[in-house]
Amino acid sequence: MSILADKTDFKVLKIISKCLKQLDEINDLNLKITKVDDFEISLAINRLKSVIDNNEQVIIINPVT
């Protein structure tokens, strides 16, 4: 069971981004999948992307001088 909060932890967003990379590899490997599976994978990708898009977390990168 997840712990609900006002703001999603950065660690969760990091895990979701790793999942998106893994799901994207399905297309790169040219694996055969059914039409229904392709739809379900696309749906999962879109929902995971919406979680990231709905969070306003910003990564601040300080340039090295």
N, CA, C and O atoms as CSV, one atom per row, in Angstrom:
chain,resi,resn,atom,element,x,y,z
A,1,MET,N,N,0.840,-1.171,0.000
A,1,MET,CA,C,0.000,0.000,0.000
A,1,MET,C,C,0.893,1.244,0.000
A,1,MET,O,O,1.880,1.308,0.732
A,2,SER,N,N,0.551,2.191,-0.794
A,2,SER,CA,C,1.353,3.407,-0.881
A,2,SER,C,C,0.976,4.392,0.215
A,2,SER,O,O,-0.119,4.349,0.776
A,3,ILE,N,N,1.915,5.274,0.499
A,3,ILE,CA,C,1.696,6.332,1.478
A,3,ILE,C,C,1.349,7.593,0.706
A,3,ILE,O,O,2.173,8.104,-0.052
A,4,LEU,N,N,0.144,8.095,0.891
A,4,LEU,CA,C,-0.300,9.258,0.142
A,4,LEU,C,C,0.205,10.533,0.803
A,4,LEU,O,O,0.227,10.640,2.030
A,5,ALA,N,N,0.607,11.491,-0.012
A,5,ALA,CA,C,1.163,12.742,0.498
A,5,ALA,C,C,0.731,13.884,-0.402
A,5,ALA,O,O,0.098,13.673,-1.437
A,6,ASP,N,N,1.081,15.099,0.005
A,6,ASP,CA,C,0.770,16.274,-0.801
A,6,ASP,C,C,1.706,16.397,-2.003
A,6,ASP,O,O,1.364,17.029,-3.002
A,7,LYS,N,N,2.878,15.794,-1.898
A,7,LYS,CA,C,3.895,15.908,-2.944
A,7,LYS,C,C,4.546,14.544,-3.157
A,7,LYS,O,O,4.864,13.846,-2.194
A,8,THR,N,N,4.741,14.171,-4.405
A,8,THR,CA,C,5.369,12.894,-4.727
A,8,THR,C,C,6.876,12.999,-4.533
A,8,THR,O,O,7.509,13.952,-4.989
A,9,ASP,N,N,7.438,12.010,-3.853
A,9,ASP,CA,C,8.886,11.993,-3.614
A,9,ASP,C,C,9.650,11.884,-4.929
A,9,ASP,O,O,9.191,11.264,-5.888
A,10,PHE,N,N,10.821,12.498,-4.945
A,10,PHE,CA,C,11.676,12.456,-6.131
A,10,PHE,C,C,12.078,11.023,-6.461
A,10,PHE,O,O,12.220,10.674,-7.633
A,11,LYS,N,N,12.263,10.189,-5.434
A,11,LYS,CA,C,12.650,8.788,-5.664
A,11,LYS,C,C,11.597,8.049,-6.490
A,11,LYS,O,O,11.929,7.213,-7.331
A,12,VAL,N,N,10.337,8.364,-6.242
A,12,VAL,CA,C,9.253,7.731,-7.000
A,12,VAL,C,C,9.336,8.131,-8.473
A,12,VAL,O,O,9.197,7.291,-9.362
A,13,LEU,N,N,9.562,9.406,-8.717
A,13,LEU,CA,C,9.676,9.885,-10.099
A,13,LEU,C,C,10.870,9.251,-10.803
A,13,LEU,O,O,10.820,8.970,-12.000
A,14,LYS,N,N,11.933,9.031,-10.055
A,14,LYS,CA,C,13.131,8.391,-10.617
A,14,LYS,C,C,12.837,6.942,-11.019
A,14,LYS,O,O,13.278,6.488,-12.075
A,15,ILE,N,N,12.094,6.222,-10.179
A,15,ILE,CA,C,11.704,4.842,-10.490
A,15,ILE,C,C,10.807,4.809,-11.721
A,15,ILE,O,O,10.966,3.951,-12.589
A,16,ILE,N,N,9.870,5.742,-11.794
A,16,ILE,CA,C,8.966,5.801,-12.947
A,16,ILE,C,C,9.750,6.075,-14.226
A,16,ILE,O,O,9.456,5.486,-15.266
A,17,SER,N,N,10.746,6.960,-14.163
A,17,SER,CA,C,11.534,7.250,-15.362
A,17,SER,C,C,12.328,6.015,-15.804
A,17,SER,O,O,12.508,5.794,-17.001
A,18,LYS,N,N,12.799,5.216,-14.851
A,18,LYS,CA,C,13.490,3.967,-15.199
A,18,LYS,C,C,12.528,2.994,-15.878
A,18,LYS,O,O,12.891,2.317,-16.840
A,19,CYS,N,N,11.298,2.932,-15.366
A,19,CYS,CA,C,10.281,2.064,-15.968
A,19,CYS,C,C,9.992,2.482,-17.406
A,19,CYS,O,O,9.839,1.638,-18.289
A,20,LEU,N,N,9.917,3.788,-17.632
A,20,LEU,CA,C,9.660,4.291,-18.983
A,20,LEU,C,C,10.783,3.905,-19.936
A,20,LEU,O,O,10.531,3.559,-21.090
A,21,LYS,N,N,12.013,3.963,-19.459
A,21,LYS,CA,C,13.152,3.558,-20.295
A,21,LYS,C,C,13.069,2.077,-20.638
A,21,LYS,O,O,13.342,1.682,-21.771
A,22,GLN,N,N,12.690,1.255,-19.656
A,22,GLN,CA,C,12.558,-0.181,-19.894
A,22,GLN,C,C,11.445,-0.478,-20.892
A,22,GLN,O,O,11.617,-1.302,-21.791
A,23,LEU,N,N,10.312,0.186,-20.740
A,23,LEU,CA,C,9.201,-0.030,-21.661
A,23,LEU,C,C,9.544,0.445,-23.070
A,23,LEU,O,O,9.091,-0.141,-24.053
A,24,ASP,N,N,10.337,1.499,-23.168
A,24,ASP,CA,C,10.743,2.012,-24.475
A,24,ASP,C,C,11.657,1.019,-25.194
A,24,ASP,O,O,11.709,1.006,-26.424
A,25,GLU,N,N,12.369,0.197,-24.445
A,25,GLU,CA,C,13.268,-0.794,-25.054
A,25,GLU,C,C,12.502,-1.856,-25.829
A,25,GLU,O,O,13.069,-2.498,-26.713
A,26,ILE,N,N,11.235,-2.051,-25.519
A,26,ILE,CA,C,10.435,-3.040,-26.238
A,26,ILE,C,C,10.425,-2.712,-27.725
A,26,ILE,O,O,10.543,-3.608,-28.560
A,27,ASN,N,N,10.285,-1.428,-28.060
A,27,ASN,CA,C,10.285,-1.025,-29.465
A,27,ASN,C,C,11.670,-1.174,-30.086
A,27,ASN,O,O,11.792,-1.554,-31.250
A,28,ASP,N,N,12.712,-0.876,-29.313
A,28,ASP,CA,C,14.076,-0.957,-29.835
A,28,ASP,C,C,14.510,-2.383,-30.133
A,28,ASP,O,O,15.346,-2.601,-31.009
A,29,LEU,N,N,13.959,-3.354,-29.423
A,29,LEU,CA,C,14.364,-4.752,-29.592
A,29,LEU,C,C,13.600,-5.462,-30.702
A,29,LEU,O,O,13.888,-6.619,-31.010
A,30,ASN,N,N,12.634,-4.784,-31.302
A,30,ASN,CA,C,11.814,-5.369,-32.370
A,30,ASN,C,C,11.188,-6.697,-31.955
A,30,ASN,O,O,11.189,-7.659,-32.723
A,31,LEU,N,N,10.659,-6.742,-30.744
A,31,LEU,CA,C,9.994,-7.942,-30.259
A,31,LEU,C,C,8.567,-7.995,-30.774
A,31,LEU,O,O,7.925,-6.963,-30.967
A,32,LYS,N,N,8.079,-9.208,-30.994
A,32,LYS,CA,C,6.714,-9.376,-31.479
A,32,LYS,C,C,5.762,-9.394,-30.293
A,32,LYS,O,O,5.940,-10.167,-29.352
A,33,ILE,N,N,4.747,-8.535,-30.347
A,33,ILE,CA,C,3.714,-8.499,-29.316
A,33,ILE,C,C,2.359,-8.370,-29.999
A,33,ILE,O,O,2.258,-7.939,-31.148
A,34,THR,N,N,1.334,-8.750,-29.272
A,34,THR,CA,C,-0.002,-8.672,-29.855
A,34,THR,C,C,-0.479,-7.226,-29.893
A,34,THR,O,O,0.079,-6.343,-29.242
A,35,LYS,N,N,-1.518,-7.019,-30.668
A,35,LYS,CA,C,-2.111,-5.681,-30.796
A,35,LYS,C,C,-2.639,-5.197,-29.443
A,35,LYS,O,O,-2.483,-4.028,-29.092
A,36,VAL,N,N,-3.265,-6.104,-28.689
A,36,VAL,CA,C,-3.812,-5.751,-27.373
A,36,VAL,C,C,-2.684,-5.393,-26.411
A,36,VAL,O,O,-2.786,-4.416,-25.669
A,37,ASP,N,N,-1.605,-6.186,-26.421
A,37,ASP,CA,C,-0.465,-5.904,-25.541
A,37,ASP,C,C,0.174,-4.568,-25.887
A,37,ASP,O,O,0.569,-3.810,-25.000
A,38,ASP,N,N,0.274,-4.281,-27.188
A,38,ASP,CA,C,0.848,-3.009,-27.613
A,38,ASP,C,C,0.004,-1.845,-27.095
A,38,ASP,O,O,0.539,-0.834,-26.642
A,39,PHE,N,N,-1.317,-1.999,-27.167
A,39,PHE,CA,C,-2.209,-0.960,-26.656
A,39,PHE,C,C,-2.025,-0.772,-25.156
A,39,PHE,O,O,-1.941,0.358,-24.674
A,40,GLU,N,N,-1.961,-1.880,-24.416
A,40,GLU,CA,C,-1.819,-1.820,-22.958
A,40,GLU,C,C,-0.475,-1.198,-22.559
A,40,GLU,O,O,-0.411,-0.428,-21.601
A,41,ILE,N,N,0.581,-1.522,-23.278
A,41,ILE,CA,C,1.897,-0.945,-22.997
A,41,ILE,C,C,1.878,0.550,-23.278
A,41,ILE,O,O,2.421,1.333,-22.499
A,42,SER,N,N,1.256,0.955,-24.384
A,42,SER,CA,C,1.149,2.380,-24.712
A,42,SER,C,C,0.345,3.125,-23.650
A,42,SER,O,O,0.684,4.249,-23.279
A,43,LEU,N,N,-0.713,2.493,-23.171
A,43,LEU,CA,C,-1.531,3.085,-22.119
A,43,LEU,C,C,-0.708,3.261,-20.832
A,43,LEU,O,O,-0.783,4.300,-20.177
A,44,ALA,N,N,0.070,2.241,-20.482
A,44,ALA,CA,C,0.911,2.316,-19.282
A,44,ALA,C,C,1.941,3.430,-19.416
A,44,ALA,O,O,2.171,4.184,-18.471
A,45,ILE,N,N,2.561,3.536,-20.586
A,45,ILE,CA,C,3.555,4.582,-20.826
A,45,ILE,C,C,2.917,5.958,-20.666
A,45,ILE,O,O,3.482,6.834,-20.013
A,46,ASN,N,N,1.748,6.147,-21.258
A,46,ASN,CA,C,1.074,7.439,-21.168
A,46,ASN,C,C,0.693,7.786,-19.734
A,46,ASN,O,O,0.796,8.943,-19.326
A,47,ARG,N,N,0.256,6.795,-18.973
A,47,ARG,CA,C,-0.116,7.059,-17.576
A,47,ARG,C,C,1.106,7.372,-16.727
A,47,ARG,O,O,1.053,8.249,-15.865
A,48,LEU,N,N,2.201,6.670,-16.962
A,48,LEU,CA,C,3.426,6.964,-16.218
A,48,LEU,C,C,3.957,8.354,-16.562
A,48,LEU,O,O,4.430,9.084,-15.691
A,49,LYS,N,N,3.873,8.706,-17.845
A,49,LYS,CA,C,4.311,10.047,-18.249
A,49,LYS,C,C,3.439,11.124,-17.600
A,49,LYS,O,O,3.938,12.194,-17.252
A,50,SER,N,N,2.156,10.851,-17.438
A,50,SER,CA,C,1.284,11.842,-16.818
A,50,SER,C,C,1.629,12.055,-15.351
A,50,SER,O,O,1.465,13.159,-14.833
A,51,VAL,N,N,2.108,11.007,-14.672
A,51,VAL,CA,C,2.539,11.167,-13.283
A,51,VAL,C,C,3.714,12.133,-13.220
A,51,VAL,O,O,3.760,13.011,-12.359
A,52,ILE,N,N,4.665,11.966,-14.137
A,52,ILE,CA,C,5.830,12.857,-14.164
A,52,ILE,C,C,5.405,14.275,-14.547
A,52,ILE,O,O,5.857,15.247,-13.942
A,53,ASP,N,N,4.541,14.390,-15.545
A,53,ASP,CA,C,4.101,15.714,-16.002
A,53,ASP,C,C,3.309,16.479,-14.942
A,53,ASP,O,O,3.350,17.708,-14.896
A,54,ASN,N,N,2.593,15.750,-14.099
A,54,ASN,CA,C,1.770,16.394,-13.082
A,54,ASN,C,C,2.550,16.813,-11.839
A,54,ASN,O,O,1.985,17.411,-10.923
A,55,ASN,N,N,3.831,16.506,-11.806
A,55,ASN,CA,C,4.665,16.903,-10.681
A,55,ASN,C,C,5.562,18.043,-11.116
A,55,ASN,O,O,6.158,18.013,-12.192
A,56,GLU,N,N,5.646,19.033,-10.273
A,56,GLU,CA,C,6.402,20.234,-10.616
A,56,GLU,C,C,7.793,20.227,-9.994
A,56,GLU,O,O,8.332,21.277,-9.644
A,57,GLN,N,N,8.361,19.052,-9.862
A,57,GLN,CA,C,9.710,18.954,-9.288
A,57,GLN,C,C,10.707,19.423,-10.338
A,57,GLN,O,O,10.575,19.106,-11.521
A,58,VAL,N,N,11.685,20.165,-9.904
A,58,VAL,CA,C,12.695,20.701,-10.804
A,58,VAL,C,C,14.058,20.241,-10.313
A,58,VAL,O,O,14.354,20.297,-9.120
A,59,ILE,N,N,14.876,19.790,-11.239
A,59,ILE,CA,C,16.245,19.420,-10.890
A,59,ILE,C,C,17.122,20.636,-11.132
A,59,ILE,O,O,17.181,21.168,-12.240
A,60,ILE,N,N,17.790,21.058,-10.095
A,60,ILE,CA,C,18.681,22.213,-10.197
A,60,ILE,C,C,20.107,21.712,-10.384
A,60,ILE,O,O,20.637,20.970,-9.557
A,61,ILE,N,N,20.707,22.125,-11.473
A,61,ILE,CA,C,22.095,21.738,-11.770
A,61,ILE,C,C,22.954,22.969,-11.685
A,61,ILE,O,O,22.760,23.931,-12.429
A,62,ASN,N,N,23.908,22.939,-10.774
A,62,ASN,CA,C,24.831,24.054,-10.627
A,62,ASN,C,C,26.034,23.823,-11.518
A,62,ASN,O,O,26.686,22.785,-11.407
A,63,PRO,N,N,26.347,24.765,-12.402
A,63,PRO,CA,C,27.498,24.584,-13.278
A,63,PRO,C,C,28.805,24.641,-12.482
A,63,PRO,O,O,28.939,25.385,-11.510
A,64,VAL,N,N,29.743,23.839,-12.925
A,64,VAL,CA,C,31.053,23.818,-12.292
A,64,VAL,C,C,31.877,24.963,-12.871
A,64,VAL,O,O,31.957,25.120,-14.090
A,65,THR,N,N,32.488,25.760,-11.999
A,65,THR,CA,C,33.279,26.891,-12.491
A,65,THR,C,C,34.744,26.592,-12.479
A,65,THR,O,O,35.549,27.440,-12.863
